[in-house]
């Protein structure tokens, strides 16, 4: 697979995450729910975050 194929394979998951985040808006730079959701998605992909 190439990068474009990888991106297409993730598009449904990314759309779902985007819609989830926008249903629970957070203001300013304090984004604990957004951070939690993004870190959970990255963990599911086995991505490293430096944390």
N, C-alpha and C positions, 0 to 999 in steps of 0.2 A: 504494500500500500504506500501511496505517497501522501504528502501533507494534505492535499485537497481531499483525498478519500478519507483520511483521518478526521478532518473537520466535518465532512458530511456525516460521518458515523456518529459524531457527537452533537449534531445540530438539534435533535429532539431533546436531548438532556439539557443542553444550554438554554433552549427556549423555555423548558419547564422551570429551570432555575431562575431565569430572568423574570418570568411571570410570578413565581413565588416571592422573589425579593420585592417586586413592585406592589404586591398585595400588602406588604408590611413595611411601608416607607419609614425611614429614620431620617431625622434632620441633623444637619451639621456634620461634624467629624466623629461623633460618638456613634458607632455602628455595630454594636455587639451582636445583634441578630444576623446582620448581613455577614459579619466576619465568621460567625459560627456556621452559617450555611455554606459559605464559600470554602472554608477549611474542611468541612465534611465532604463536600464534593471532590476536593483535591485529594483527600485521604482515600476516597473510593477509587480514584484513578491511580493511587499509589504515587502521587506526586510529592516531592519534598518541598517544604516551605521555609526551611531554616529555623523552624521553631522546635 
